[in-house]
Amino acid sequence: MAICTAISTVGLTACHNDHDSVPTTTNTNGMVTLSGTAATGAALKNASVTASCKNNSGFSTPVSTNDKGQWTGQVLATNLPCALQAKTADLALHSYATAAGNVNITPLTDLSIAMISRKNPADWFKQYQVLLESQLKAATDEIAKQLASKNYVLPEEFNLFNSTFAIGDAFDKMLDALMAAITSSSLKNYNALLNQVVATGSTASIPAAMPTPPNNTRSCASRKLPVTTLNSITDYSGVYKNKGTTVFNLDTATAQIIASGNTAMVTEVCGPNVLNNGTNHVLVTDKGYVTLFKDNNGKYSAETSDFGGFYGEKAAANSTPCESNGADDKLGFKNAPQDFCSFSKASSVAISSPDIYTFFNADKTQNIKITVENKAVKSVQLEDNTYAWACGVGSYAACSGITFDQRNASFVQFPFNNVVLTPVYGTQQPITIKNGLLIHSNSTTTPPVTGSCVGNTSP
């Protein structure tokens, strides 16, 4: 992507392309590799990464991020450029690849696409709208100027879409600062900023960076509290949510928290402070305080006025699993959450190269994606807005108990028999698709590509 020259004056990039330093060898089968990092400052862990390329194509196999937000996948070189989406239960971010190599997926690539398309990037992604080099250059130029003028520390010689970065480095810390400023501003959340960019075609509403208070002012002593250890609060580890949205994550093993999308390190643990209705502790971090509370009934919560302010409750680990029975175009589950106890198909689409069949419920808040390779099921991904499970993806266990049945030329069907899926996000409990059958009619076609340059080799 030749988008560096116009923004070198504000220190974001130099006049080079980071694709130049990444091997772009095309395999004998015509495939090239795309890879990168998906993050908001905090890594997007276990996010599903999807490519939407020319000719209704995508990645050759399902792709997801690791604990550091890193991902890699292959597409046909002739089908570039590709729109990219990284999706978790709480967030979807987007990017754009014109060539093989490193491609970042961050709020800044998401905002760039919103500026150009004047659409929510999630809607843009569904339509495969080609972006021009001149558009990308203008968008990244605008964002770079806004960031520099609002006191963000920008790495030198950095290309928003293609320069490599890692969790904890200078660019990642700048993303942390941006997300903290958003949650502390009148915007309150990233989606509010995104909506303003879509409406105005400008990123002028990016809030100014917050001043960083000195770390030495935060301590248990400054609050006149006793000091304890992380090992004494391991039971507080886990994900905390507010109305289904993750607001806080504590990992006592690594002394790391993620608060409102911002990564911070625990420097001290204060407490315990025993009250009539429970016990609390205070986490001192390098970016602010978080108060943890466990009531007398064993319910855990976390809250703070720092990190933009939040309150969240830890999901109960022992909720009663749900079980249901399947039928034609309905899947029955075992060991399922109470709020996702079955799946009923309302529609389906299919793409080829690779062969992927995607089934949706009526309002498309739930879907199951089945990848077929050599007339056998390679992988299964089941998700809604809160949970996701998979088999046959990356390091997850291979799929068993599901078959690809194409005996009838007018449709294909997938019978399920105790298919075990590993949790990807939203829960730590595996789910079993106990029984049921999904049917895709071969007369069901993928909607035609619009607004694209299909057949051209360059956008």
Sequence and secondary structure as in RCSB ss.txt:
>XXXX:A:sequence
MAICTAISTVGLTACHNDHDSVPTTTNTNGMVTLSGTAATGAALKNASVTASCKNNSGFSTPVSTNDKGQWTGQV
LATNLPCALQAKTADLALHSYATAAGNVNITPLTDLSIAMISRKNPADWFKQYQVLLESQLKAATDEIAKQLASK
NYVLPEEFNLFNSTFAIGDAFDKMLDALMAAITSSSLKNYNALLNQVVATGSTASIPAAMPTPPNNTRSCASRKL
PVTTLNSITDYSGVYKNKGTTVFNLDTATAQIIASGNTAMVTEVCGPNVLNNGTNHVLVTDKGYVTLFKDNNGKY
SAETSDFGGFYGEKAAANSTPCESNGADDKLGFKNAPQDFCSFSKASSVAISSPDIYTFFNADKTQNIKITVENK
AVKSVQLEDNTYAWACGVGSYAACSGITFDQRNASFVQFPFNNVVLTPVYGTQQPITIKNGLLIHSNSTTTPPVT
GSCVGNTSP
>XXXX:A:secstr
    GGGGGGTS  SS GGGGS     TTSEEEEEEEBBSSSB TT EEEEEEGGGB  SS EE  TTSEEEEEE
EGGG  EEEEEE SS EEEEEESSSEE  BSHHHHHHHHHHHSS HHHHHHHT    HHHHHHHHHHHHHHHHHT
T    TT  TTTS   TTSHHHHHHHHHHHHHHHSTT SHHHHHHHHHHHS  TT         GGG  TGGGT 
 EE GGGGGGG EEEEETTEEEEEEETTTTEEEETTEEEEEEEEEEEEEETTEEEEEEEESS EEEEEEETTS E
EEEESSTT EEEEE  TT   B    BBTEEEEESB TTS EEE  EEEEETTTEEEEEE TTSS EEEEEEETT
EEEEEEEE SS EEEESSTTS    SB  B  STTEEEEEEEEEEEEEEES SS EEEEEEEEEEETT       
SS TT S  
